[in-house]
Amino acid sequence: MAVKHSRFDRFLLTLIGIFLTLAVLIVVVPLVYIIVASFMDPTVLLSKGLSFNLSDWSLEGYKKILSNPAMVRGFGNAVFYSAAFAFVTVTVSVCAGYALSENRLAGRHVFMTLFIITMFFGGGLIPTYLLVRELGMLNTVWAVIIPGAVNVWNIILSRTFFKGIPNELKEAANVDGASDMRIFFGIVLPLSKPIIFVLALYAFVGQWNAFFDAMIYLEDPKLHPLQLVLRSILIQNQAAPGMINDQLAMAELKRLSEMIKYSAIVISSLPLLVMYPFFQKYFEKGVMVGSLK
């Protein structure tokens, strides 16, 4: 039987529909603009705007970026850094969160307090740099992966999720003679896919978009991730006023820089756009951790 809505309910539903439509347009329109602009000749883009006429399109920006060997190497580095960072972060967060969720852990409140303090107080850039240097991690992949691997917020999310797993399951396994490790790997982890995939997605996206740590700690260009390589390409294809006297050369350089900019955005965003649909079903469950029932 169809539900009859009052006039106010219909007005409210219409208002919500308009709001959601605007929210979708705010996300979709810039995305479509960037994708189409990455294939267009910048001259046509600046003079006519977006055009779906294939005669106005060009692959010059993609060819310019992909023909650079540093681009392919940076892409591989970014994938490795992001995957390794996600693995380390999820491993630490899940193990720490599970331990802190157990009432049997002596001093768990002290550990939790110490973790929370680090969320509000930090040493800063210079002490962190000195620490990384003294540990011998400068100009190594570990300088990008290790310093930010312990995320207290992820530990809190994991702890909250594990507290929601019924103790009866663990007690039944314990009665059957299962050890703590067997319970963790055989019962807890299979039930924890939502939080594991959400934490992995957060960590992967955060590391994929990061460039500051790599810029500070990595001197070897062969170790630079994709974001630093794209930054270098854009800088190389830009010129400050007065550096080039030839106006035609200046205009061509500006045109090429504009084309590379949109192509670089698409290339750097493509892995995340492809990966998200596979994580969506777990993402919807994991983001509700800690919410009221």
KEMAR-227383 format. One line per 5 residues: their letters; for each residue x, y, z of C-alpha. Coordinates in Angstrom, 1 decimal. Example, Ala and Ser with C-alpha at 12.3 -4.5 7.8 and 13.67 -1.06 7.14 Angstrom:
<pts>
AS = 12.3 -4.5 7.8  13.7 -1.1 7.1
</pts>
This chain:
<pts>
MAVKH = 0.0 0.0 0.0  1.4 3.4 -1.0  2.3 5.7 1.8  0.3 8.9 1.9  2.5 11.9 2.7
SRFDR = 1.2 15.2 4.1  1.8 18.5 2.3  4.7 19.3 4.6  6.2 15.8 4.0  6.0 16.3 0.3
FLLTL = 7.6 19.7 0.6  10.4 18.3 2.7  11.0 15.4 0.3  11.2 17.8 -2.6  13.6 20.1 -0.7
IGIFL = 15.8 17.1 0.1  15.7 16.0 -3.5  16.8 19.4 -4.7  19.6 19.5 -2.2  20.9 16.1 -3.2
TLAVL = 20.7 17.0 -6.9  22.7 20.1 -6.2  25.3 18.1 -4.2  25.6 15.6 -7.0  26.1 18.4 -9.6
IVVVP = 28.7 20.0 -7.4  30.7 16.8 -7.6  30.0 15.6 -11.1  30.3 18.9 -13.1  33.9 19.7 -12.1
LVYII = 34.8 16.1 -12.7  33.3 16.1 -16.2  34.9 19.5 -16.9  38.4 18.3 -16.0  38.1 15.0 -17.9
VASFM = 36.9 16.7 -21.1  39.3 19.6 -20.7  42.2 17.1 -20.5  41.5 16.0 -24.0  40.9 19.5 -25.5
DPTVL = 43.2 22.0 -27.1  43.7 24.7 -24.5  43.3 27.4 -27.2  39.8 26.1 -28.0  39.0 25.6 -24.3
LSKGL = 39.9 29.2 -23.4  38.1 30.7 -26.4  35.0 28.4 -26.7  34.8 26.5 -23.5  34.0 22.8 -23.4
SFNLS = 33.5 21.2 -26.7  32.4 17.7 -27.5  33.5 18.0 -31.1  36.3 15.4 -31.5  38.1 17.8 -34.0
DWSLE = 38.8 20.1 -31.0  40.3 17.3 -28.9  43.9 16.3 -28.6  46.0 13.7 -26.8  49.1 16.0 -26.7
GYKKI = 48.9 16.5 -23.0  48.7 12.7 -22.2  51.5 12.0 -24.7  53.7 14.7 -23.1  53.2 13.2 -19.6
LSNPA = 53.4 9.5 -20.5  56.5 10.0 -22.7  58.4 11.1 -19.6  60.1 8.1 -18.0  60.0 9.8 -14.6
MVRGF = 56.2 9.7 -14.9  56.0 5.9 -15.1  58.6 5.5 -12.4  56.7 8.0 -10.1  53.4 6.2 -10.7
GNAVF = 55.0 2.9 -9.7  56.6 4.5 -6.6  53.2 6.1 -5.6  51.5 2.7 -5.9  54.1 1.0 -3.8
YSAAF = 54.2 3.8 -1.1  50.4 3.9 -0.9  50.0 0.1 -0.7  52.8 -0.4 1.8  51.6 2.5 3.9
AFVTV = 48.1 1.1 3.9  49.3 -2.4 4.9  51.5 -1.1 7.7  48.8 1.3 9.0  46.0 -1.2 8.9
TVSVC = 48.2 -3.9 10.6  49.2 -1.6 13.4  45.7 -0.1 13.9  43.9 -3.5 13.9  46.4 -5.2 16.3
AGYAL = 46.4 -2.2 18.7  42.7 -1.7 18.4  42.0 -5.4 19.2  44.3 -5.4 22.2  42.8 -2.2 23.6
SENRL = 39.3 -3.6 23.2  40.1 -6.6 25.5  39.3 -6.0 29.1  42.0 -8.4 30.1  44.7 -6.1 28.9
AGRHV = 46.4 -4.6 32.0  46.9 -0.8 31.7  44.8 -0.4 28.6  43.5 3.0 29.9  47.0 4.2 30.4
FMTLF = 48.0 3.2 26.8  44.8 4.8 25.5  45.6 8.1 27.3  49.1 8.1 25.9  47.8 7.6 22.4
IITMF = 45.2 10.3 22.7  47.9 12.8 24.0  49.8 12.4 20.7  46.7 13.6 18.8  47.0 17.0 20.5
FGGGL = 50.7 17.4 21.0  53.5 16.8 18.4  57.2 17.6 18.2  56.9 19.5 14.9  58.7 19.3 11.6
IPTYL = 62.3 19.9 12.7  62.3 17.3 15.6  60.6 14.8 13.3  63.2 15.5 10.6  66.1 15.0 13.1
LVREL = 64.5 11.8 14.3  64.2 10.4 10.8  67.7 11.4 10.0  69.1 9.8 13.2  67.2 6.6 12.4
GMLNT = 69.0 6.5 9.0  65.8 6.6 7.0  66.6 9.8 5.0  66.4 9.2 1.3  64.8 5.7 1.8
VWAVI = 61.3 4.5 1.2  60.9 4.0 5.0  60.9 7.8 5.5  57.6 8.0 3.7  56.0 4.8 5.1
IPGAV = 57.0 4.6 8.8  56.7 8.1 10.4  52.9 8.4 9.9  52.0 4.7 10.1  50.6 4.9 13.6
NVWNI = 47.3 6.7 13.3  45.6 7.1 16.7  42.2 7.8 15.1  42.3 4.6 13.2  43.2 2.7 16.4
ILSRT = 40.2 4.3 18.1  37.9 3.2 15.2  39.3 -0.3 15.3  38.9 -0.5 19.1  35.3 0.6 18.8
FFKGI = 34.5 -1.9 16.1  36.1 -4.8 18.0  34.1 -3.9 21.1  31.0 -4.5 19.0  31.9 -8.1 18.3
PNELK = 29.9 -10.4 20.7  32.1 -11.9 23.4  30.1 -15.1 23.2  31.8 -16.0 19.9  35.3 -15.6 21.5
EAANV = 34.2 -17.4 24.7  32.8 -20.3 22.7  36.0 -20.6 20.7  38.1 -20.4 23.9  36.0 -23.3 25.4
DGASD = 36.8 -25.3 22.4  40.5 -24.8 23.0  41.3 -22.0 20.6  44.2 -19.8 21.5  44.1 -16.0 21.4
MRIFF = 45.9 -16.0 18.0  43.5 -18.5 16.6  40.5 -16.5 17.8  42.0 -13.3 16.3  42.8 -14.7 12.9
GIVLP = 40.0 -17.2 12.7  37.0 -15.3 14.1  37.8 -11.6 14.6  39.5 -10.8 11.3  37.0 -12.4 9.1
LSKPI = 34.3 -10.3 10.8  36.3 -7.2 10.5  36.4 -6.7 6.7  34.4 -3.5 6.8  36.7 -1.7 9.2
IFVLA = 39.8 -3.1 7.5  38.8 -2.0 4.0  37.8 1.4 5.3  41.1 2.0 7.1  43.0 0.7 4.0
LYAFV = 41.1 3.1 1.7  41.7 6.1 4.0  45.4 5.2 4.3  45.8 4.6 0.6  44.1 7.8 -0.5
GQWNA = 46.0 9.9 2.1  49.4 8.5 1.0  48.5 8.8 -2.7  47.8 12.5 -2.4  50.7 13.2 0.0
FFDAM = 53.8 14.8 -1.3  55.3 16.9 1.5  57.0 14.1 3.4  58.6 12.8 0.1  59.7 16.3 -0.7
IYLED = 61.4 16.7 2.7  62.9 13.3 3.1  63.7 12.0 -0.4  66.5 13.6 -2.4  66.9 10.9 -5.1
PKLHP = 64.5 11.7 -8.0  64.2 8.0 -8.6  62.4 7.6 -5.3  59.9 10.5 -5.9  56.2 9.5 -6.0
LQLVL = 53.8 10.6 -8.7  52.7 13.8 -7.0  56.3 15.2 -6.8  56.9 14.1 -10.5  53.8 15.9 -11.6
RSILI = 54.8 19.0 -9.6  58.2 19.0 -11.3  56.6 18.6 -14.8  54.2 21.5 -14.2  57.0 23.7 -12.8
QNQAA = 59.2 22.9 -15.8  56.5 23.9 -18.2  55.8 27.3 -16.5  57.8 30.4 -17.0  57.7 33.6 -15.0
PGMIN = 57.1 36.9 -16.8  60.4 38.2 -18.3  62.1 34.8 -18.6  61.1 34.4 -22.2  61.2 37.4 -24.6
DQLAM = 59.6 35.6 -27.5  55.8 36.1 -27.1  55.0 33.1 -29.4  57.2 30.8 -27.3  55.6 32.2 -24.1
AELKR = 52.1 31.5 -25.5  53.0 28.0 -26.6  54.6 27.2 -23.2  51.4 28.5 -21.4  49.2 26.5 -23.7
LSEMI = 51.2 23.3 -23.0  51.2 24.0 -19.3  47.4 24.3 -19.3  47.0 21.1 -21.2  49.4 19.1 -18.9
KYSAI = 47.6 20.4 -15.8  44.3 18.8 -16.7  45.9 15.6 -18.0  47.9 15.3 -14.8  44.8 15.7 -12.6
VISSL = 43.1 12.8 -14.5  46.1 10.5 -14.4  46.7 11.1 -10.6  43.0 10.6 -9.8  42.3 7.5 -12.0
PLLVM = 43.5 4.8 -9.6  41.2 6.2 -6.8  38.2 6.4 -9.1  38.8 2.8 -10.2  39.4 1.5 -6.7
YPFFQ = 36.5 3.1 -4.9  33.6 1.0 -6.4  35.2 -2.2 -5.1  35.4 -0.8 -1.6  32.0 0.9 -1.5
KYFEK = 30.0 -1.9 0.1  32.6 -2.1 2.9  32.9 1.6 3.1  29.2 2.1 3.9  29.4 -0.3 6.8
GVMVG = 32.8 0.8 8.2  32.0 4.6 8.3  29.1 3.8 10.7  31.5 2.4 13.4  30.7 4.1 16.7
SLK = 27.3 5.5 15.6  24.2 5.0 17.6  21.9 2.1 16.8
</pts>
